[in-house]
Amino acid sequence: MSGQSIIDNLGITKLINAGGPNTKHSGSRPRPETIRAMKAMSEVFVDMEELLIAAGRRIADLTGNEAATITSGASGGLVVQAAAAMAKDDPERIYQLPITDGIPNELIIQRGHRFIYDHLYLVPGARFVEVGRPTDCTVDELAGAITQNTAGFVHLESPFKEHLGVPLNELVDLAHSHNLPVLADGASMLPPRENLTKYTGQGADLVSFSGGKAIRGPQSTGFLVGKKEWIEYARLNNAPNPVAARAQKVSKEEIAGLLTAIELFTDIDEEAETSKYREQMNFVVDQIVEIPGITAKVVHNYDHYIPHAVIRLNNDWAGHTYEEIAEKMKRTKPRVYIRVDHRPHPDRMWIDPLNLQEGELEIVANKLRTVLIESIDGK
Ligand SMILES: *Cc1c(COP(=O)(O)O)cnc(C)c1O
């Protein structure tokens, strides 16, 4: 059996994933050691509470945090963060959610931090109180939103957030002076590995990371890092307990896979990894940079946590739109997924090297070159 035979059997065709670890395009590729750990773990049974507590401790050690616990993706982590903020370790409240009668259930969020995944916070019954403007917000505005009904603050760390809002450390000072937690979503902010402790270092009580993006753990996994007491509240409000988050269970095999993936991820020479990606992306840029009407360059900054080949269509571009180009890349064989940025309108597309396998870099670069050139010729 091979992956190819499985999809042949189902009558679907494979994609080369040059767009990054996007869930709709099947995430990232676990390393062989991770798959081996999952297979090995299928041979033993354990008490899941013991496993989750021990695995959380291991992740805390590996990442340099006070405490950690495993969730079903970073999204699952957001659900559990909200439940923890509302119910803490009170069994009555834990089992009452998502009905929040008599429980403070408001999460204060800066308007510039609203994001496509933030409704996960509302799953266990929380409500948002939005503050500020889409472009900015002040500490006073956040303070003015605190009431008897406040359960905590939500903070996003992502290339997609507004950069001008209240910084995390100032939010933490405000929240803690009112005895409220700061719940942070840092799902995709890895690498750099230093971010594993950056937000907890700034005082966030719980920070959610994806296990299925650059860490290359099982696609369904994620983890929370944070303060000991808050990690314990999170664990109590999470599967396998019969709570609002029970549907988000993570199997022992996935837990073993995530542990191995984090071990490997934290052990890698980040500089060597970055130069390899940079070299690959330089190759892509070299193949297309002379095509008239485009700008192509390697970008490695806040928006792109590993080097990406970013392509812009200039005003004098005579070919198709970003979406038409990406569609063509994906529709015709060999099918290649590339990413178009929609913030707020399509204004660039990029190649992300994370998921490229042996031999695929050349295929992607050649196809992109051909599609771009045909795009001009065809108009
Ligand atoms: C990817 C992402 C998520 C979802 O993470 P999963 O691990 O796929 O559940 C949530 N928030 C942000 C900011 C993300 O980038």
The ligand as an SDF file (V2000), in Angstrom:
LIG
                    3D

 15 15  0  0  0  0  0  0  0  0999 V2000
   -3.6810   27.9170   12.1590 C   0  0  0  0  0  0  0  0  0  0  0  0
   -4.2760   28.8060   13.1680 C   0  0  0  0  0  0  0  0  0  0  0  0
   -5.2650   28.3230   14.0390 C   0  0  0  0  0  0  0  0  0  0  0  0
   -5.7950   26.9240   13.9550 C   0  0  0  0  0  0  0  0  0  0  0  0
   -4.8180   25.9980   14.3020 O   0  0  0  0  0  0  0  0  0  0  0  0
   -5.0960   24.4190   14.1650 P   0  0  0  0  0  0  0  0  0  0  0  0
   -3.9240   23.8010   14.8280 O   0  0  0  0  0  0  0  0  0  0  0  0
   -5.1730   24.1290   12.7080 O   0  0  0  0  0  0  0  0  0  0  0  0
   -6.3840   24.1460   14.8690 O   0  0  0  0  0  0  0  0  0  0  0  0
   -5.7530   29.1820   14.9940 C   0  0  0  0  0  0  0  0  0  0  0  0
   -5.3120   30.4540   15.0880 N   0  0  0  0  0  0  0  0  0  0  0  0
   -4.3690   30.9560   14.2720 C   0  0  0  0  0  0  0  0  0  0  0  0
   -3.8950   32.3610   14.4450 C   0  0  0  0  0  0  0  0  0  0  0  0
   -3.8230   30.1490   13.2690 C   0  0  0  0  0  0  0  0  0  0  0  0
   -2.8760   30.6410   12.4560 O   0  0  0  0  0  0  0  0  0  0  0  0
  1  2  1  0
  2  3  1  0
  2 14  2  0
  3  4  1  0
  3 10  2  0
  4  5  1  0
  5  6  1  0
  6  7  2  0
  6  8  1  0
  6  9  1  0
 10 11  1  0
 11 12  2  0
 12 13  1  0
 12 14  1  0
 14 15  1  0
M  END
$$$$
